[in-house]
Amino acid sequence: QWYLDLQDNANTIEFKDNSFDFSGWELGKSLKLLSKGNTQLQEWLNSPIYYIRDPEFFPSFKELAASNFNKRSTIRYYLTLSEKVYNGHIKGRAYMDPNMYLKAIRPLLCGLYVQKKGIMPLIQIDASIDLLKPYDAYDPVLEILKAKRGETLGSFNAANEYINDFIEETMYFLDMCLLDVKTPEIDMVTFNNFLYKQIMDFTNEV
């Protein structure tokens, strides 16, 4: 009945329950966003932590996402994240919250991962930290990670020129890479068929 209602119904889920925040999208909205290369949804699907997964729906939805991966929009998403952190909290500052370095570097490493392998990366910084090894920023970033895990990370530390150089160079590199990455053509019939199948399967079960 929800799909046959002529009124515009809410297509998002947002509520809190004690220590949990719930956020989600209705399937039709999710498929539209996925067809446009929404990276947040791709990250949700690739999260190593999950609480409940439908054994039939989840694998098929993840396969649809993987087979329609948008390399261009994903690199752009991660580049934009890093640019916002760097320009707003790092650039030109002598001292800063070292957590900002991690917030700027993680999306850059994800962007490099996508640029090199053409698939969605895991969201943890550990999954792509090896990409930092060729750079002088590798050791100081490891020190920040170790301090953070040991809960000894200070509120403000001096800026590190090696990390700053890596961030600036990598942002420029990814920006240049986008010139050669095309937006993939999406077959909306596949998405429409997926939505139809899910609705009919659910209706038959009810």
C-alpha positions as a LaTeX table, in Angstrom:
\begin{tabular}{lrrr}
\hline
Residue & $x$ (\AA) & $y$ (\AA) & $z$ (\AA) \\
\hline
Gln1 & 0.00 & 0.00 & 0.00 \\
Trp2 & 2.91 & 2.34 & 0.70 \\
Tyr3 & 4.00 & 2.16 & $-2.94$ \\
Leu4 & 0.48 & 2.59 & $-4.27$ \\
Asp5 & $-0.24$ & 5.68 & $-2.15$ \\
Leu6 & $-0.62$ & 8.83 & $-4.29$ \\
Gln7 & 0.69 & 11.01 & $-1.48$ \\
Asp8 & 4.40 & 11.59 & $-0.93$ \\
Asn9 & 5.37 & 9.43 & 2.03 \\
Ala10 & 8.55 & 9.78 & 4.05 \\
Asn11 & 11.37 & 7.81 & 2.42 \\
Thr12 & 13.93 & 8.07 & 5.21 \\
Ile13 & 14.28 & 6.51 & 8.65 \\
Glu14 & 15.69 & 8.67 & 11.44 \\
Phe15 & 15.28 & 7.99 & 15.17 \\
Lys16 & 17.26 & 7.47 & 18.35 \\
Asp17 & 16.96 & 4.73 & 20.95 \\
Asn18 & 19.13 & 5.11 & 24.03 \\
Ser19 & 22.73 & 4.79 & 22.78 \\
Phe20 & 21.86 & 4.06 & 19.14 \\
Asp21 & 21.15 & 6.41 & 16.23 \\
Phe22 & 19.17 & 4.81 & 13.42 \\
Ser23 & 19.47 & 6.17 & 9.90 \\
Gly24 & 18.27 & 4.62 & 6.68 \\
Trp25 & 16.54 & 5.05 & 3.35 \\
Glu26 & 13.55 & 3.38 & 1.77 \\
Leu27 & 14.60 & 0.92 & $-0.94$ \\
Gly28 & 13.46 & 2.99 & $-3.91$ \\
Lys29 & 15.38 & 6.02 & $-2.64$ \\
Ser30 & 18.38 & 3.81 & $-1.94$ \\
Leu31 & 18.38 & 2.45 & $-5.48$ \\
Lys32 & 18.15 & 5.93 & $-6.98$ \\
Leu33 & 21.10 & 7.09 & $-4.87$ \\
Leu34 & 23.06 & 3.95 & $-5.69$ \\
Ser35 & 22.51 & 4.48 & $-9.42$ \\
Lys36 & 24.05 & 7.93 & $-9.03$ \\
Gly37 & 27.12 & 6.57 & $-7.24$ \\
Asn38 & 26.28 & 7.43 & $-3.63$ \\
Thr39 & 29.40 & 6.63 & $-1.61$ \\
Gln40 & 27.77 & 6.68 & 1.82 \\
Leu41 & 25.55 & 3.76 & 0.86 \\
Gln42 & 28.55 & 1.91 & $-0.55$ \\
Glu43 & 30.34 & 2.42 & 2.78 \\
Trp44 & 27.38 & 1.02 & 4.69 \\
Leu45 & 27.38 & $-2.07$ & 2.50 \\
Asn46 & 31.12 & $-2.55$ & 3.01 \\
Ser47 & 31.15 & $-2.03$ & 6.76 \\
Pro48 & 32.88 & $-4.92$ & 8.61 \\
Ile49 & 30.40 & $-4.51$ & 11.46 \\
Tyr50 & 26.75 & $-5.42$ & 11.16 \\
Tyr51 & 23.98 & $-6.34$ & 13.59 \\
Ile52 & 21.25 & $-7.72$ & 11.34 \\
Arg53 & 21.48 & $-8.78$ & 7.69 \\
Asp54 & 18.77 & $-10.39$ & 5.61 \\
Pro55 & 20.44 & $-13.54$ & 4.21 \\
Glu56 & 18.77 & $-13.20$ & 0.80 \\
Phe57 & 18.43 & $-9.46$ & 0.30 \\
Phe58 & 21.85 & $-8.28$ & 1.51 \\
Pro59 & 24.07 & $-10.34$ & $-0.84$ \\
Ser60 & 21.97 & $-9.44$ & $-3.88$ \\
Phe61 & 21.91 & $-5.74$ & $-2.99$ \\
Lys62 & 25.67 & $-5.69$ & $-2.36$ \\
Glu63 & 26.26 & $-7.42$ & $-5.69$ \\
Leu64 & 24.13 & $-4.80$ & $-7.45$ \\
Ala65 & 26.21 & $-2.06$ & $-5.77$ \\
Ala66 & 29.52 & $-3.69$ & $-6.68$ \\
Ser67 & 28.57 & $-4.26$ & $-10.32$ \\
Asn68 & 27.51 & $-0.61$ & $-10.67$ \\
Phe69 & 30.41 & 0.96 & $-8.78$ \\
Asn70 & 31.02 & 4.60 & $-9.74$ \\
Lys71 & 34.76 & 5.22 & $-9.53$ \\
Arg72 & 34.49 & 8.88 & $-10.42$ \\
Ser73 & 31.87 & 9.90 & $-7.85$ \\
Thr74 & 33.62 & 7.89 & $-5.14$ \\
Ile75 & 37.00 & 9.57 & $-5.68$ \\
Arg76 & 35.27 & 12.95 & $-5.80$ \\
Tyr77 & 33.45 & 12.17 & $-2.54$ \\
Tyr78 & 36.65 & 11.30 & $-0.68$ \\
Leu79 & 38.57 & 14.20 & $-2.18$ \\
Thr80 & 35.87 & 16.65 & $-1.07$ \\
Leu81 & 35.91 & 15.23 & 2.48 \\
Ser82 & 39.66 & 15.73 & 2.75 \\
Glu83 & 39.56 & 19.21 & 1.22 \\
Lys84 & 36.99 & 20.37 & 3.78 \\
Val85 & 39.06 & 19.12 & 6.72 \\
Tyr86 & 42.36 & 20.40 & 5.37 \\
Asn87 & 41.12 & 23.86 & 4.42 \\
Gly88 & 39.05 & 24.27 & 7.57 \\
His89 & 41.29 & 22.78 & 10.27 \\
Ile90 & 44.85 & 22.23 & 9.03 \\
Lys91 & 46.02 & 24.62 & 6.33 \\
Gly92 & 48.14 & 27.48 & 7.63 \\
Arg93 & 47.97 & 26.38 & 11.29 \\
Ala94 & 51.05 & 25.91 & 13.44 \\
Tyr95 & 49.16 & 23.82 & 16.02 \\
Met96 & 46.02 & 21.72 & 15.67 \\
Asp97 & 44.06 & 18.74 & 16.89 \\
Pro98 & 46.01 & 15.74 & 15.48 \\
Asn99 & 42.71 & 13.94 & 14.93 \\
Met100 & 42.21 & 16.32 & 12.02 \\
Tyr101 & 45.15 & 14.72 & 10.27 \\
Leu102 & 43.46 & 11.34 & 10.47 \\
Lys103 & 40.17 & 12.81 & 9.24 \\
Ala104 & 41.97 & 14.30 & 6.24 \\
Ile105 & 44.18 & 11.30 & 5.45 \\
Arg106 & 41.64 & 8.46 & 5.71 \\
Pro107 & 39.52 & 9.70 & 2.79 \\
Leu108 & 42.66 & 10.38 & 0.74 \\
Leu109 & 43.85 & 6.82 & 1.24 \\
Cys110 & 40.38 & 5.60 & 0.29 \\
Gly111 & 40.55 & 7.75 & $-2.83$ \\
Leu112 & 43.97 & 6.33 & $-3.72$ \\
Tyr113 & 42.64 & 2.81 & $-3.17$ \\
Val114 & 39.74 & 3.45 & $-5.55$ \\
Gln115 & 42.04 & 5.06 & $-8.10$ \\
Lys116 & 44.41 & 2.09 & $-8.08$ \\
Lys117 & 41.99 & $-0.84$ & $-7.76$ \\
Gly118 & 38.69 & 0.49 & $-9.04$ \\
Ile119 & 36.65 & $-1.02$ & $-6.21$ \\
Met120 & 35.16 & 0.21 & $-2.96$ \\
Pro121 & 37.66 & 0.26 & $-0.06$ \\
Leu122 & 37.02 & $-0.69$ & 3.54 \\
Ile123 & 36.42 & 2.44 & 5.59 \\
Gln124 & 39.03 & 1.77 & 8.31 \\
Ile125 & 42.31 & 3.60 & 7.84 \\
Asp126 & 44.21 & 0.36 & 8.57 \\
Ala127 & 42.81 & $-1.20$ & 5.40 \\
Ser128 & 44.67 & 1.24 & 3.15 \\
Ile129 & 47.52 & 2.51 & 5.37 \\
Asp130 & 50.10 & 0.60 & 3.28 \\
Leu131 & 49.47 & 3.07 & 0.46 \\
Leu132 & 51.18 & 5.65 & 2.66 \\
Lys133 & 54.44 & 3.69 & 2.97 \\
Pro134 & 56.25 & 5.36 & 0.03 \\
Tyr135 & 55.74 & 8.78 & 1.61 \\
Asp136 & 57.59 & 10.60 & 4.39 \\
Ala137 & 54.23 & 11.06 & 6.10 \\
Tyr138 & 54.00 & 7.33 & 6.90 \\
Asp139 & 55.94 & 7.34 & 10.19 \\
Pro140 & 54.36 & 10.47 & 11.71 \\
Val141 & 50.88 & 9.20 & 10.81 \\
Leu142 & 51.63 & 5.87 & 12.49 \\
Glu143 & 52.71 & 7.77 & 15.60 \\
Ile144 & 49.38 & 9.61 & 15.65 \\
Leu145 & 47.51 & 6.31 & 15.26 \\
Lys146 & 49.49 & 4.69 & 18.08 \\
Ala147 & 48.88 & 7.66 & 20.35 \\
Lys148 & 45.17 & 7.64 & 19.56 \\
Arg149 & 44.82 & 3.93 & 20.32 \\
Gly150 & 46.72 & 4.40 & 23.54 \\
Glu151 & 44.53 & 7.38 & 24.41 \\
Thr152 & 47.58 & 9.62 & 24.84 \\
Leu153 & 46.74 & 11.91 & 21.95 \\
Gly154 & 47.16 & 15.53 & 23.01 \\
Ser155 & 44.55 & 18.18 & 22.36 \\
Phe156 & 46.89 & 20.18 & 20.13 \\
Asn157 & 50.18 & 19.28 & 18.48 \\
Ala158 & 52.55 & 21.06 & 16.14 \\
Ala159 & 51.83 & 20.78 & 12.44 \\
Asn160 & 53.88 & 18.21 & 10.50 \\
Glu161 & 55.27 & 19.34 & 7.16 \\
Tyr162 & 55.50 & 15.79 & 5.82 \\
Ile163 & 51.82 & 15.13 & 6.47 \\
Asn164 & 50.83 & 18.51 & 5.07 \\
Asp165 & 52.84 & 17.83 & 1.92 \\
Phe166 & 51.24 & 14.41 & 1.48 \\
Ile167 & 47.74 & 15.82 & 1.86 \\
Glu168 & 48.33 & 18.66 & $-0.62$ \\
Glu169 & 50.09 & 16.45 & $-3.17$ \\
Thr170 & 47.49 & 13.69 & $-2.96$ \\
Met171 & 44.56 & 16.10 & $-3.25$ \\
Tyr172 & 46.14 & 17.50 & $-6.40$ \\
Phe173 & 46.86 & 14.01 & $-7.74$ \\
Leu174 & 43.30 & 12.78 & $-7.23$ \\
Asp175 & 41.91 & 15.96 & $-8.72$ \\
Met176 & 44.00 & 15.37 & $-11.84$ \\
Cys177 & 42.94 & 11.71 & $-11.97$ \\
Leu178 & 39.31 & 12.76 & $-12.18$ \\
Leu179 & 40.02 & 14.32 & $-15.57$ \\
Asp180 & 40.55 & 10.82 & $-16.98$ \\
Val181 & 37.79 & 8.97 & $-15.12$ \\
Lys182 & 34.41 & 8.87 & $-16.84$ \\
Thr183 & 31.02 & 8.47 & $-15.22$ \\
Pro184 & 29.79 & 4.94 & $-16.00$ \\
Glu185 & 26.59 & 4.32 & $-17.91$ \\
Ile186 & 23.96 & 2.84 & $-15.65$ \\
Asp187 & 21.28 & 0.44 & $-16.90$ \\
Met188 & 18.23 & 1.56 & $-14.94$ \\
Val189 & 16.32 & $-1.53$ & $-16.10$ \\
Thr190 & 18.49 & $-3.57$ & $-13.74$ \\
Phe191 & 17.61 & $-1.29$ & $-10.84$ \\
Asn192 & 13.92 & $-1.27$ & $-11.73$ \\
Asn193 & 13.85 & $-5.06$ & $-11.92$ \\
Phe194 & 15.58 & $-5.31$ & $-8.56$ \\
Leu195 & 13.02 & $-3.04$ & $-6.93$ \\
Tyr196 & 10.11 & $-4.89$ & $-8.55$ \\
Lys197 & 11.42 & $-8.27$ & $-7.41$ \\
Gln198 & 11.86 & $-7.09$ & $-3.82$ \\
Ile199 & 8.34 & $-5.65$ & $-3.69$ \\
Met200 & 6.79 & $-8.78$ & $-5.15$ \\
Asp201 & 8.77 & $-11.10$ & $-2.88$ \\
Phe202 & 7.74 & $-9.07$ & 0.17 \\
Thr203 & 4.10 & $-8.93$ & $-0.96$ \\
Asn204 & 3.95 & $-12.69$ & $-1.51$ \\
Glu205 & 5.39 & $-13.30$ & 1.96 \\
Val206 & 2.80 & $-11.04$ & 3.54 \\
\hline
\end{tabular}
